[in-house]
């Protein structure tokens, strides 16, 4: 367990952020959440009274500077992001504003407060798809604007580290899953369809992605609290292996005991479809002493299906 710290965390109402918040509270850290709006408080049931929440727009430089100065965090954990697979014109200002300007404001506030350490969150979608395991030094080619903003965020971290003496750590997260995941994501949406007695609409299922269980992701962030980066360090956080989407869907069907076949091909592939993503996690293993422990085709999917089954109930098979 890490020594008690004052942690300023953005995106604490989100899937990953809420899971990290729960762990931080459990381990006795003092947590301040910066949020824009109320968010999904359900993810923080049982711990919301143990954290301080400030309603703030990360794009507001003055507010960010003031809160960081007043709270005096030991570390900033940044997860807040505006996400869209294919952005619409109206989403350009909030996406670039939140993902780029918001991080820049946090870095500037950290610099002004004399805080050196920040954990930034990026995405596996910054990589060029090569069909090979992707290491941190692999070529980059963001697949959409969201990934491009994450790439800009990484460059911001490098700039502040090289020019202002900050130390930053960036996690490139591969495909997260687990209990309390966003319902629009693949695994919860398939589970929900089966629970409602409706065959899920899916793509061909031929994509092969690296899925990483939420508890393993949280372990990486908690372990990073004790890591002292030198400049800007980047780590992949994935399982280290890829699994076909079709196999995931079939496993969910099996776990729920459904006799209904998925509607394969009912959802067309995107024009920028990600066909193959596998993380090389050797750097995180050696330098963070972090190791994923949960197999998606075993305990991972079983725990996830059981959690959503309690939430949705079962109306048919």
Secondary structure by P-SEA (a helix, b strand, c coil): cccccbbbbcccccaaaaaaaaaaaaabbbbbbbbcccccccccccccccbbbbbcccccaaaaaaaaaaacccbbbbcbbbbbccccccaaaaaaaaaaaaaaaaaaaaaaacccbbbbbbccccccccccccccccbbbbccaaaaaaaaaaaaaaaaaaccbbbbbbbbccccccccccccccaaaaaaaaaaccccccccccbbbbbbcaaaaaaaaaaacccccccbbbbbbcccbbbbaaaaaaaaaaaacccccccccccccccccccbbbbcccccccccccccccccccaaaaaaaaaaaaacccccc
